[in-house]
């Protein structure tokens, strides 16, 4: 789909109320395959590979704000006035920005592994990762993602999940991945989530990237959010706890 001068890979499945699913850094729309299959029985499920990620080509000017604007344009192209929106990791900043910049586009918000706006240390880490990607490609980056973002329980008991995460990272375009790392490093705080917006937060108890405290802070500030903390799970929530995540999303939606 061509939006905002960019070509984006967009998948649409099922019929019913629309649900937009937004992946995180190093991910693709396939991150949500289990949930998308289940939701498509009752909903119209829209999945987008963000610019520079997965099957979407590298583009100039990649930022959290540009991703949010692209999503709004995708909904417009599909003639969807408003949708429930699910975001993971970097995608949680993107969908919060979508809700703030495009009022009325988001009817409900589900955040998986919600992350805070980056600290100075995180900004430097993302710049360093971008440099490695440009110099050496994705191969040196993938092992660190598997080791740091998946829980020890997942790595031990679910090696197929670790293999899939490695494949997601390895298949990224190195320059596109680098630009998305820089987008995360440059991200600001999207601001408070509208208390009138239904909000679900799901995070892993062992998530070191989007720690449970980050989701608790968002839930407390919102006031009526539903917060689910899943034991034995790290940052790749929808993969490490596929069935549990699906159940929570179906109940919320």
TAKA-V269318 format. One record per backbone hydrogen bond with DSSP energy under -1.0 kcal/mol. NH is the residue of the N-H (numbers start at 1). CO is the residue of the C=O. E is the energy in kcal/mol with one decimal. If there is no record, write none. Layout:
BEGIN
nh	co	e
NH	CO	E
NH	CO	E
END
This chain:
BEGIN
nh	co	e
3	6	-2.7
6	3	-2.6
8	1	-3.1
11	47	-2.9
13	45	-2.4
19	44	-2.9
20	84	-3.0
21	46	-2.9
22	86	-2.9
27	24	-2.0
31	28	-1.9
32	29	-1.5
33	30	-1.8
36	32	-3.4
37	33	-2.4
38	34	-1.6
39	35	-3.0
40	36	-2.3
41	38	-1.1
42	39	-2.3
43	39	-2.6
44	17	-1.6
45	13	-3.5
46	19	-3.1
47	11	-2.8
48	21	-1.1
49	9	-2.6
52	57	-1.6
53	50	-2.6
56	53	-2.4
67	63	-2.3
68	64	-2.1
69	65	-2.4
70	66	-2.4
71	67	-2.1
72	68	-2.1
73	69	-2.0
74	70	-2.4
75	71	-2.4
76	72	-2.0
77	73	-2.6
78	74	-1.8
79	76	-1.6
80	75	-3.1
83	105	-2.6
84	18	-2.0
85	108	-2.8
86	20	-3.2
87	110	-2.5
88	22	-1.5
89	112	-2.1
91	88	-2.8
92	89	-2.2
94	90	-1.8
95	91	-2.7
96	92	-1.6
97	93	-2.0
98	94	-2.5
99	95	-2.3
100	96	-1.7
101	97	-3.0
102	98	-2.3
105	102	-2.1
107	83	-2.3
109	198	-2.8
110	85	-2.6
111	200	-3.1
112	87	-3.0
113	202	-2.7
123	119	-2.6
124	120	-2.2
125	121	-2.3
126	122	-2.4
127	123	-2.0
128	124	-2.8
129	125	-2.4
130	126	-2.3
131	127	-1.9
132	128	-2.1
133	129	-2.6
134	130	-2.1
135	131	-2.0
136	132	-3.4
137	133	-1.7
141	138	-1.0
142	138	-2.0
145	141	-1.7
146	142	-2.3
147	143	-2.5
148	144	-2.6
149	145	-2.4
155	151	-2.4
156	152	-2.1
157	153	-3.0
158	154	-2.7
161	158	-1.4
162	158	-1.4
163	159	-2.3
164	160	-1.9
165	161	-2.6
166	162	-2.3
167	163	-2.1
168	164	-2.7
169	165	-2.2
170	166	-2.9
171	167	-2.1
172	169	-1.3
177	173	-3.0
178	174	-2.4
179	175	-2.4
180	176	-1.8
181	177	-2.3
182	178	-2.2
183	179	-1.7
184	180	-2.1
185	181	-2.5
186	182	-1.7
187	184	-1.3
197	194	-2.2
200	109	-2.4
201	226	-3.0
202	111	-2.6
203	228	-2.4
205	230	-2.9
206	233	-2.5
207	204	-1.6
214	211	-1.7
215	211	-1.0
216	212	-2.6
217	213	-2.4
218	214	-1.7
219	215	-2.6
220	216	-3.0
221	217	-2.3
222	218	-1.9
223	219	-2.6
226	199	-2.5
228	201	-3.1
230	203	-2.8
233	230	-1.0
235	149	-3.4
237	235	-1.9
239	236	-1.4
240	236	-3.0
241	237	-2.5
245	241	-2.9
246	242	-2.2
247	243	-2.4
248	244	-2.3
249	245	-2.4
250	246	-2.7
251	247	-2.2
252	248	-2.4
253	249	-3.0
END
